Amino acid sequence: MIDLGFFELVYQVVRLIPYGRVTSYGAIARYLGSAQSARMVGWAMNASHSIDTDIPAHRVVNRIGLLSGIAHFPNPKYMQEALEKEGIKIKNNKVQDFDKHFWDPMVELAL
């Protein structure tokens, strides 16, 4: 069963990722208090393509910077091209200088 409330919380966080930055599925899950739900964040990103066009799903990568979601975009090059337009270099489907571009919601959205 899919928890649409959780998906909406994921989308709210993803909409806050700044231009030129990326985060990970796990970082979003930890921020939402559900550290074991990184895979569910991935499901939310996959579902986002048919829900809303203002969710920058291309900015969510795996914990080491791999573009693990490329298969879920209509065009397999979309994710890389979108990140490169934002100034992020990609090599072999991996964000270069990942630490420099990483946006941690636990830090950036701390109360």
N, C-alpha and C positions, 0 to 999 in steps of 0.2 A: 504494500500500500504506500503510495506517495503522499508525503506530508506537504501539501501546497503552501502551508504557512511557513515552513522551513525554506522552501524554494523562494518565496517572496522576500524573506530576510536575506537570503543569499543575494538576490537581485539588488536589494537596497545597498548592500556592501559593495557589490561589483560596480554599481553606478558611481561610487565614490572614488574608484581607482583613478588617479590622475593620468592625464595624457602623458605618454612617454614612460610609464611605469607598469610593472607587472606584479602580480601576487600569485600565491599558490592555492590549490584546493584546500590543502591542510591548514594554511594560515586563516582562510575564511572560516573553516570549520572550528578552529580553536577560538577565534574571535566570537563566534556565535555560541560558545560554551559546549560544543559538541565535537571535541577533538577527534573522535573516532569516525566522524562522518565525512571525511574528505571525498570518498567515493560518491556520497549523496550530493555533495557540492558539484561534482562532475556531472551527475545526472541532471542537476538543475541547469548547468551550463548547456548541456545538450538540448534540454527542453526549451531553453530561452530563445533559440532560433525561430521557433514557431509562435512564440508568445509576444515578443516585444523587440523592436529594432533598436531601442535606446540602451540596451544592455551590452556593454563592451566586453563580451565573452572572450574576445581575442586576447585580452589582458590577463587571463587566468591560465597558468601553466602548471606543470608538476613541480615537486619540491626541489628539483635540481635544474629547473629552467627549460625542460623539454616541452615542445609544443605537442603535448600528448592528445590534445583535442582536435587536431587538424582534420581528422576523418569525419568530424561532425559538422563541418562547414560545407556549404554547397559546392565551393571550389576548394580543392585541397591546398592551394597556394594562398587562400584568403588570409589566414591567420598570420603567416609570415609577412605578406605584403602590408597588412594593416599595421603590424608592429614596426616594420621598417619605415613606413610613412611617419611614424611617431619618433623616429630616430633611434630605434633599438636594432642593433645588429643581430642577425640570426645566421648561424652556421650549423649545418647538419641538423636542422630542426631544433636547435638549442639557442636560448638567449645568451649572447655574449655579455660579459660583465654583469652577470646575473645579480650579484650583491649590490652593485651600483643602481640597478633599476628596480630592485625588489622593494615593494611597498607592503609593510606589515601593518594590517589593521589594528593589531594589539597595541602598537606604538602610535600609529598615526591617528587613531580614533579613540585614544585613551581619554577617559573622562577626567 
